[in-house]
Amino acid sequence: QVQLVESGGGLVQPGGSLRLSCAASGSIFSIKTMGWYRQAPGKERELVAYRTSGSSTNYADSVKGRFTISRDNVKNTVYLQMNSLKPEDTAVYYCNIKDTWGGDYWGQGTQVTVSS
């Protein structure tokens, strides 16, 4: 069983920054990707960014140049640094881990609201 605990969400003004954290614990043997998704009201969940075990990264076009995903392998923690936030970044952000055995694990979500 894998548990993901997210933190770092909140209310921020446009142009501001936030850093999300996701700490993974439990039976984690072979991580394939660690990443972040988001879901805005009335919209489908979408990929924000992910990082592979080989340190390759992939970002949604809407966040390229503003968001950075990083990972602490020792702490089994993945971070999402979000800069130059826009109102359209408002969403619930979910941490996700996929392992090489087909496991697909999700956090409980953390709310990010960008508003003046």
N, C-alpha and C positions, 0 to 999 in steps of 0.2 A: 504494500500500500504506500502510495506517495502522497504527501501533503504539501501544498503550496500556500504560502502566506504572503499576501501582498501588503504593501504599505506605501505611504508617500503621496496619496491623492489629496485633493483639496480644491479650494477656490483660489484662483489667481487672475490677475488682470491681463488683458491682451498685451503681448510682448514680454510677459513674464516667463519664469522657468519653474519647473518642478522635476524632481527625480523620484521615480518609482522604483521600489525594490521588491523582489520576490525571492523568498527563502524556501528552498526545497528540502524536505526531509523524508525519511522512510526508505523503502527498498528501491534505491536508485542504482542501477547496475551499469547501464550503457545508454547514456543520453545521446540522442541523435540531434535534436534541436531544442533550444530554449528561446522562447519568444514572447511577444506581446500582441494581443488583439484588442480591438475596442468595438463597442456597440453603442451607437447614439440612439436616442428615442425614435422609434418608428423605422429604424434601419437595421439591416442585417449586420451580424458581426463580421468585422473585416481585419485582415492582417495589418499590423503596424510595422513590426520588424521581427526578425529572428536571427539567431546566431547558431551556427553549427558547431559540432564538437571539434571541427578543424579550424574554427575561428572565422569562417566565412560569414558575411552578414548580408542581409537582404532587407530593403526598406520599401514601404509603400511610397509611390511617387509623391503623395501629398505631404510626406514628412521628411523627405530627403533634404539634407542640409540643415535640418532643425533638430532632429532627434538622433540620439546615439545609443545603441544598445551595447552593453558590456557585461562581462561575466567574471565572477570570482569562483574559480574552480575549487578552491579549498573550502570555501563557505557554501558551495552549491547555491549561489545566489546570482540572480540576473538583475540587471539594472536597466532602466530606460531614462536617460537624461533628455528632458524635453525643454527646448529653448524656443524663443520667439513664438510663444503659444498664441493661437488664434481661437476665436469663438467656435469655429467649426471643429476644433479639437475636443470640444466638450463631449464626453462619453464615459461609459464605464469601461475601464481598462482591465483586461484579464491576462494573467500570466499563463503560459502554456509550456508543457514539456512533452516531447515525443521521444520515446526510446526506440532502440533498434529491434525490439521484440513486438512492436506494434502498439505499445502502451501510449495513451494520449490523456494527459492529466491537465486539469484546469484549477486555477485559483478561484476564490470567491468573488473577485472583482473589487476594484477600488474606483470611486467616482472622481473624475477630473472635470472641473467646471471652470471655463474661461469666460469671464464676464467683468465688465466695468461697473 
